[in-house]
Amino acid sequence: MYQTTLSLLKRLKNAGFEAYLAGGCVRDVLLNHEPKDYDIVTNATPDQIEGLFTKSRAIGKHFGVILVEENGHHFEIATFRSDSGYSDGRRPDFVTFTTAEEDAKRRDFTINGLFYDPLSKEVKDFVSGQIDLKEKLIRFIGNPYDRIQEDHLRILRAIRFKNKLGFRFHPDTYTALKTHAALAKKVAPERLQHEMNRMLLHPSRSQSLLDMEELGILQIILPEIAAMKGITQPFEYHTEGDVFEHTLMSLKSIHSTKNLALIWATLLHDTGKVETFKLRERIRFDAHAEHSSTIARAVLTRLRFSAKFIDDVCFLVLHHMMWVALRDMPIGRQKRWIFDRNFPNLLRLFKADASGSRPLDLSLYHEVKSMIDNRKKETKKLPKPLVNGNDLQKFFDLKPGPIIGKMLTSLHDAQLEHGIKTKKEALTLAEKLLKKL
């Protein structure tokens, strides 16, 4: 991909135009990181770019952006521009094609405002971005308030970049983020979801949430998470601190950077403790898993997640306390749980929950994990049920209803426990069950 990028730059420069790499790829190159993609900026107009590259598509011609396909790769080539008027807090109302310097000054952070010519090894720095890279600073270009007003999502992007790169905030940037935190509420839910997902998938997720809380942003976009701060827990089981601190530690224990459902479930698993806190013989949070699941559904719905993703996360949150019950339940029911498609994540959530508690005690997790491994050795996959609902309706002259569901569950459990092996045995047992219902 890099060699193809060089060929695109050469073609632009041979045609008499300025052309540079821009944005995050320059930052990554200067930090000796491998860029995920390469964006190119030039003084060529969109029409001139389309004239040079036959496989091109105007994905944002009004903004001067042309998508070029070359050697199976896609590149965004953009004309130098300056912006004005951000009435929606996201996109410019007016765009003017301009110089490299003016283009750099419209960007968000100094470390993202650098241009680089890999052919001549020349860095174009109009915003002191190289100094900030050296000092590991996140700093808005120009007036921080103007940059935030142009796109309110930059409030969250500042936090993500700071923690992804292991940098710090410039004092002016910190003050601006704290002063204008409320503007984050104006960001479209879909954009909030996308940015939060990127933040949470990175191993620095706990520090990002801490920054959001400190700056007053968490209270604006995820008040259900901020509310956990100060909710104390039984000292015998949670010397790590309040529910918020426990949640951060649980998140920190997750090493995966791809399992989004697990990460959101971990973030939301104890949100119900806020409203279920009771002080009786000790601090209690009765039925907090059920309350947490309800809150999780509300949060994820608000952020416009898919129905399937919401159902999966809520399943995890609802059942994150079921480990003692699983250990003690009949073998047939255990096996049905273990082969549920969400169960691997449920087990991971159990480990994360336990890992976020102090004193650290993973004994129950290891006990349950050993039991699960043994069950899987006994049964490689769930066998097909010996009878179905139609069989029960026909054989016992039953109408569709909850009784049939209960019978089918009991019959499948018996089958998994090797109590029945044939359809005839299943129907005989069904007759006995029907007399008890």
C-alpha positions in Angstrom: 0.0 0.0 0.0 2.9 2.4 0.8 4.5 2.0 -2.6 1.1 2.7 -4.2 0.8 5.8 -2.1 4.2 7.0 -3.4 3.1 6.4 -7.0 0.0 8.6 -6.5 2.1 11.4 -5.0 4.6 11.2 -7.9 1.7 11.4 -10.4 0.4 14.6 -8.7 3.8 16.2 -8.4 4.8 15.3 -12.0 1.6 17.1 -13.1 2.9 20.2 -11.4 0.9 20.0 -8.2 1.8 20.1 -4.5 1.0 16.8 -2.8 1.6 15.6 0.7 0.5 12.9 3.1 -1.7 14.4 5.8 -3.4 13.8 9.1 -3.0 10.7 11.2 -0.7 8.8 8.9 1.9 11.6 9.2 1.6 11.5 13.0 2.0 7.7 12.9 5.0 7.9 10.6 6.8 10.4 12.8 6.0 8.3 15.9 7.4 5.2 14.1 3.9 3.6 14.1 2.5 1.7 11.1 -0.3 3.8 9.6 -3.6 2.0 8.9 -4.2 4.1 5.8 -2.8 7.1 3.9 -4.6 10.4 3.1 -3.3 12.7 0.5 -3.7 16.5 0.2 -2.9 18.6 -2.8 -3.5 22.0 -4.4 -5.1 20.2 -7.4 -8.8 20.8 -7.7 -11.3 17.9 -7.5 -11.8 18.1 -11.3 -8.0 18.0 -11.8 -7.7 15.0 -9.5 -10.4 13.2 -11.4 -8.6 14.0 -14.7 -5.4 12.4 -13.4 -6.9 9.2 -12.0 -9.3 7.2 -14.1 -10.6 5.1 -11.2 -11.9 7.8 -9.0 -15.2 8.7 -7.3 -16.4 12.0 -5.9 -17.4 11.0 -2.3 -17.3 14.6 -1.1 -16.6 16.8 -4.0 -18.2 19.8 -2.3 -15.6 19.4 0.4 -12.8 18.7 -2.2 -12.5 15.0 -1.5 -12.0 12.4 -4.2 -11.8 8.6 -3.6 -9.1 7.0 -5.8 -8.7 3.3 -6.4 -5.2 2.1 -7.2 -3.8 -1.5 -7.1 -6.8 -2.7 -5.1 -6.4 0.1 -2.5 -8.5 3.1 -1.8 -7.2 6.6 -1.0 -8.8 9.8 -0.2 -7.2 12.7 -2.1 -8.4 16.1 -0.9 -7.8 19.6 -2.1 -6.4 22.1 0.3 -9.3 24.0 1.8 -10.4 26.3 4.5 -13.8 26.1 6.2 -16.3 28.5 7.7 -19.6 28.4 9.5 -20.4 25.2 11.4 -24.1 25.7 12.2 -24.7 22.0 12.9 -21.6 21.6 15.1 -20.2 19.0 12.7 -19.8 20.1 9.1 -18.7 23.4 7.5 -21.4 25.6 5.8 -18.8 26.9 3.4 -15.6 25.5 1.9 -13.0 27.5 0.0 -10.0 25.9 -1.8 -6.8 27.4 -0.5 -3.2 26.8 0.5 -1.5 24.1 2.5 -1.0 26.4 5.5 -4.7 27.4 5.6 -5.7 23.7 5.3 -3.4 22.8 8.2 -4.9 25.5 10.4 -8.5 24.3 10.0 -7.7 20.8 11.5 -8.3 19.6 15.0 -5.1 19.0 16.9 -1.6 20.1 16.1 -0.3 16.5 15.9 -2.9 15.8 13.2 -2.1 19.0 11.3 1.2 18.0 9.9 2.0 17.4 6.2 4.8 15.1 4.9 6.4 14.5 1.5 7.9 11.0 1.7 9.6 11.6 -1.7 11.7 14.5 -0.4 11.4 13.6 3.3 10.1 17.1 4.0 7.7 17.8 6.9 5.4 20.8 6.5 4.5 22.1 10.0 2.4 25.3 10.2 1.0 24.5 13.6 4.0 23.5 15.8 2.8 19.9 15.7 6.4 18.4 15.8 7.0 20.2 19.1 3.8 18.7 20.5 4.7 15.2 19.3 8.1 15.5 21.0 6.5 16.8 24.3 3.6 14.3 24.0 0.9 17.0 24.1 -2.7 17.0 22.8 -3.3 20.6 21.8 -6.1 22.2 19.7 -4.9 24.2 16.7 -5.5 27.9 17.3 -8.5 28.8 19.5 -9.6 25.7 21.3 -13.2 26.9 21.6 -13.4 27.5 17.8 -12.2 24.0 17.2 -14.8 22.5 19.6 -17.5 24.6 18.1 -16.7 23.3 14.6 -17.2 19.7 15.7 -18.4 18.9 19.2 -17.1 15.3 18.8 -13.6 16.7 19.1 -14.2 16.7 22.9 -14.2 12.9 22.8 -11.5 12.6 20.2 -9.1 14.6 22.3 -9.5 12.0 25.1 -9.1 9.1 22.8 -6.0 10.4 21.2 -4.5 11.4 24.6 -4.9 7.9 25.9 -4.3 5.9 22.7 -0.9 7.7 22.3 -0.1 8.0 26.0 0.1 11.8 25.8 -1.1 14.6 28.1 -3.4 17.6 27.5 -1.9 21.0 26.9 -3.4 23.3 29.7 -5.4 25.3 27.2 -6.9 22.2 25.7 -7.7 20.8 29.2 -9.4 24.0 30.2 -11.4 24.1 27.0 -12.6 20.5 27.3 -13.7 21.1 30.9 -15.4 24.4 30.1 -17.3 23.2 27.1 -18.1 19.6 28.2 -21.8 20.1 27.8 -21.4 20.5 24.0 -20.8 16.7 23.8 -24.5 16.2 24.4 -25.2 17.8 21.0 -23.3 15.1 19.1 -25.5 12.7 17.1 -26.0 9.3 19.0 -24.5 7.3 16.1 -21.3 9.4 16.2 -21.1 9.1 20.0 -21.5 5.3 19.7 -18.7 5.1 17.0 -16.3 7.2 19.1 -17.1 5.4 22.4 -16.5 2.1 20.6 -13.1 3.1 19.4 -12.2 4.4 22.9 -13.5 1.3 24.7 -11.8 -1.1 22.4 -8.4 0.3 23.2 -6.5 -1.0 26.3 -6.5 2.5 27.7 -10.3 2.4 28.1 -10.3 2.8 31.9 -8.1 5.9 31.8 -10.3 7.4 29.1 -13.4 7.0 31.3 -11.5 8.5 34.2 -10.6 11.5 32.0 -14.2 11.8 30.9 -15.4 11.8 34.5 -12.8 14.4 35.6 -13.7 16.7 32.7 -17.4 16.4 33.4 -18.1 14.7 30.0 -19.1 11.3 31.4 -21.9 12.9 33.4 -23.2 14.5 30.1 -23.2 11.5 27.8 -23.2 8.5 30.1 -24.8 9.7 33.4 -25.6 6.1 34.3 -21.8 5.3 34.5 -21.0 8.5 36.3 -23.6 7.8 38.9 -21.6 4.7 40.1 -19.0 7.0 41.6 -19.4 7.2 45.4 -21.6 4.1 45.6 -19.7 2.2 48.3 -19.6 -1.6 48.5 -19.1 -4.2 51.2 -15.5 -3.8 52.4 -15.1 -7.5 52.9 -15.4 -8.2 49.2 -14.5 -4.8 47.6 -11.5 -3.1 49.2 -10.8 -1.6 45.8 -13.3 1.2 46.3 -16.7 2.2 45.0 -18.7 0.7 42.1 -17.1 3.1 39.6 -13.6 2.1 40.7 -14.6 -1.6 40.5 -15.9 -1.2 37.0 -12.7 0.5 35.9 -10.6 -2.3 37.3 -12.8 -4.9 35.6 -12.5 -3.1 32.3 -8.7 -2.9 32.7 -8.4 -6.6 33.2 -9.9 -7.3 29.7 -7.0 -7.7 27.2 -9.2 -8.1 24.1 -9.3 -5.2 21.7 -12.1 -6.7 19.5 -14.8 -8.0 21.9 -17.1 -5.0 22.0 -20.1 -6.8 23.5 -17.9 -8.1 26.4 -16.5 -4.6 27.0 -19.9 -2.8 27.0 -21.3 -5.5 29.3 -18.4 -5.0 31.7 -19.0 -1.3 31.7 -22.7 -1.6 32.4 -22.8 -4.8 34.6 -23.1 -3.0 37.9 -25.0 0.2 36.9 -28.1 -1.2 38.8 -26.2 -1.0 42.1 -26.9 2.7 42.2 -30.7 2.2 42.8 -30.5 -1.1 44.7 -28.1 0.0 47.4 -29.4 -1.1 50.8 -27.8 -1.2 54.3 -29.2 -4.1 56.4 -27.0 -6.7 58.1 -24.4 -5.4 55.6 -24.4 -3.5 52.3 -26.6 -5.3 49.8 -27.5 -4.8 46.1 -30.4 -7.2 45.8 -31.6 -7.8 42.2 -29.0 -5.4 40.8 -28.3 -7.6 37.8 -31.9 -7.2 36.6 -31.8 -3.4 37.2 -28.4 -3.2 35.4 -29.8 -5.1 32.4 -32.7 -2.6 32.2 -30.3 0.3 32.3 -28.0 -1.3 29.7 -30.9 -1.6 27.3 -31.8 2.1 27.8 -28.1 3.2 27.3 -27.5 1.1 24.2 -30.8 2.0 22.7 -30.0 5.7 23.2 -26.7 5.2 21.4 -28.5 3.5 18.5 -26.9 0.1 18.7 -28.4 -2.8 16.7 -31.2 -4.8 18.4 -29.0 -8.0 18.3 -26.1 -6.2 20.0 -28.4 -4.8 22.7 -29.9 -8.2 23.3 -26.5 -9.9 23.6 -25.1 -7.3 26.0 -28.3 -7.3 28.1 -28.1 -11.1 28.3 -24.6 -10.9 29.7 -25.5 -8.2 32.2 -28.6 -10.0 33.4 -26.8 -13.3 34.1 -23.5 -12.1 35.3 -24.2 -13.3 38.9 -25.4 -16.8 38.1 -22.2 -18.7 38.8 -23.1 -20.3 42.1 -26.5 -21.3 40.6 -24.8 -22.8 37.5 -22.4 -24.8 39.7 -25.3 -26.3 41.7 -27.9 -26.8 38.9 -28.7 -30.3 37.3 -26.2 -31.4 34.7 -28.8 -31.1 31.8 -29.5 -27.5 32.6 -25.8 -26.8 32.9 -25.1 -28.2 29.5 -27.9 -26.0 27.9 -26.3 -23.0 29.5 -22.8 -23.9 28.5 -23.7 -24.4 24.8 -25.6 -21.1 24.6 -23.8 -18.9 21.9 -23.4 -16.1 24.5 -21.9 -18.3 27.2 -18.2 -17.8 26.3 -18.6 -14.1 26.8 -20.6 -14.6 30.0 -17.6 -16.6 31.4 -15.3 -13.8 30.3 -17.5 -11.3 32.1 -17.4 -13.4 35.2 -13.6 -13.4 35.1 -13.5 -9.6 34.5 -15.9 -9.0 37.4 -13.9 -11.1 39.7 -10.6 -9.5 38.5 -12.0 -6.1 39.3 -12.5 -6.9 43.0 -10.0 -6.8 45.9 -9.0 -8.9 47.6 -8.5 -10.8 44.3 -10.1 -14.2 44.4 -10.6 -16.2 41.2 -11.2 -19.5 42.9 -14.9 -19.7 42.0 -14.0 -18.7 38.4 -11.5 -21.5 38.2 -13.9 -24.0 39.8 -16.6 -23.1 37.3 -14.2 -23.1 34.4 -13.0 -26.6 35.3 -16.6 -27.8 35.6 -17.4 -26.4 32.1 -14.4 -28.0 30.5 -15.5 -31.4 32.0 -19.0 -31.0 30.7 -17.7 -30.1 27.2 -15.6 -33.3 27.2 -18.7 -35.3 28.0 -20.8 -33.6 25.4 -19.1 -32.1 22.3 -22.3 -30.4 21.1 -26.0 -30.4 22.2 -27.9 -33.3 20.6 -31.1 -32.6 18.7 -34.2 -32.9 21.0 -35.9 -36.3 20.8 -39.4 -34.7 20.5 -40.7 -31.3 19.4 -43.7 -29.2 20.2 -45.8 -30.7 17.4 -45.1 -34.2 18.8 -46.4 -33.2 22.2 -49.5 -31.4 20.8 -50.4 -34.4 18.7 -49.7 -37.2 21.2 -51.4 -35.5 24.2 -53.9 -33.4 22.3 -52.4 -30.2 23.7 -52.8 -26.6 22.5 -49.8 -24.3 22.0 -48.8 -22.6 25.3 -46.2 -22.3 28.0 -46.8 -25.9 29.3 -45.3 -27.3 26.1 -42.2 -25.1 26.5 -41.7 -26.3 30.1 -42.1 -29.9 29.0 -39.6 -29.6 26.1 -37.0 -28.0 28.4 -37.4 -30.8 31.0 -37.2 -33.4 28.3 -34.1 -32.0 26.8 -32.5 -31.8 30.2 -33.3 -35.4 30.8 -31.8 -36.3 27.4 -28.6 -34.4 28.2 -28.3 -36.2 31.5 -28.7 -39.5 29.6 -31.9 -40.2 31.4 -33.7 -40.8 28.2 -32.4 -42.0 24.8 -35.3 -42.6 22.5 -38.5 -40.8 21.4 -40.6 -43.4 23.1 -38.8 -42.8 26.4 -39.3 -39.1 25.9 -43.0 -39.4 25.4 -43.3 -41.7 28.4 -41.5 -39.1 30.6 -43.7 -36.4 29.0 -46.8 -38.2 30.2 -45.5 -38.2 33.8 -44.5 -34.5 33.6 -47.9 -33.6 32.3 -49.6 -35.1 35.3 -47.5 -32.9 37.6 -48.2 -29.6 35.7 
